[in-house]
Amino acid sequence: MMSEREDGSEAIGARGSASRAAAPSTGVTLYRPIIVGALYLLTLFTGFSVLVGLILAYVWRGEEETAGWENTHFTYLIRTFWIGFWVAILMAVAMIGTALALSTSSTLASLAMVEDREDPAIAVLVFGGLALWLVMCVWFFVRTIRSLANAASQKAFPNPKTCLF
């Protein structure tokens, strides 16, 4: 149900999108997976835009007019969020549990009047946690950038249900 305007351009139809063929070529095309990926990357600065991207990916993945190649990107980006979320939760639980165990062991050692000694486990906990967090961030951003690169050329994502890259 497209109608032509007085200036020759097409009006937005009943589905809410104009024909992609009629769009002027500006060199930059913001396909919907690119918008979601950009929101994911923007989370580095905002901390919450990934949630907006996740919601948009779920909404756009469910629309009838979504192309097959877009669906593969939405699935990949949604999985990127959820895998990253659950790994971050597991890392936080492991770090908190280790910190509690270390504090309990030092409390027990002080009650037993054992000589206080430096425990390298705290350093391992801190630097190991930071290293795992860095690896997780690299994983998240590589997956997002890989999706952006494929979406820019409208390529379907080869294996959207993978856990790696």
Protein Blocks (a to p, Z undefined) as FASTA:
>chain_A
ZZddfkopacddfkopacfklpccehiacdfklmmmmmmmmmmmnopmmmmmmmmmmmmm
mpmklcfklmmmmmmmmmmmmmmmmmmmmmmmmmmmmmmmmmmmmmmmmmnopacdddfk
lmmmmmmmmmmmmmmmmmmmmmmmmmmmmmmnopacfblmbfbZZ
